[in-house]
Amino acid sequence: MSWIPFKIGQPKKQIIPKTVERDFEREYGKLQQLEEQTKRLQKDMKKSTDADLAMSKSAVKISLDLLSNPLCEQDQEFLNMVTALDTAMKRMDAFNQEKVNQIQKTVIEPLKKFGSVFPSLNMAVKRREQALQDYRRLQAKVEKYEEKEKTGPVLAKLHQAREELRPVREDFEAKNKQLLDEMPRFYGSRLDYFQPSFESLIRAQVVYYSEMQKIFGDLTQQLDQPGHSDEQRERENEAKLSELRALSIVADD
């Protein structure tokens, strides 16, 4: 919501000190920024967890595709390697699901609940703005009669206008005071509210990546061939690829 005061029915008298109006605009501006940041963070967290799940599901799908490869029927060593990979991917997916569930419960849901407060806050600001416009309109009306010649009918209308103004002024002052008191408190509460969520997020990530280190460490031990370095494997692959390229069916014309 963007707070823009109206310009109609303006009284000559400054009914709100400029410092008070600046304080209000500053505090409400901070809350508008907080609302936008909360929405953006919730959206980004959802994207992140969706991407995490898609990654682990894709890894499981790849390992299943490899298991269905005819090579697994022909080569026991290849079958053992792919089976180890499949087991690791399924373990990774399970831990990833636990991590995402934890983040959903302790981070995304609290963000959503926190964001649900802002519509009520914005409505309170709208009611304050409407009360301010009513206050200005009636103050201008009082000033109009104060400037007229003090005849009987004018004095009667002036009295009536002042009576109309009193409850409207009190209503605005009450709404304004409540918002000025509570907006800084609401803004300040964000730290206490979000700190447990972000601590939980960090713990979930630490647990997940600690488990990933174990899973892939075990997988590395199962797949590693003694005496084979990465450079040796790369040379062997290049040699086999050269043999394939030498076949007439793949030779360049």
Beta strands, then each sheet from edge to edge (+ up, - down):
end
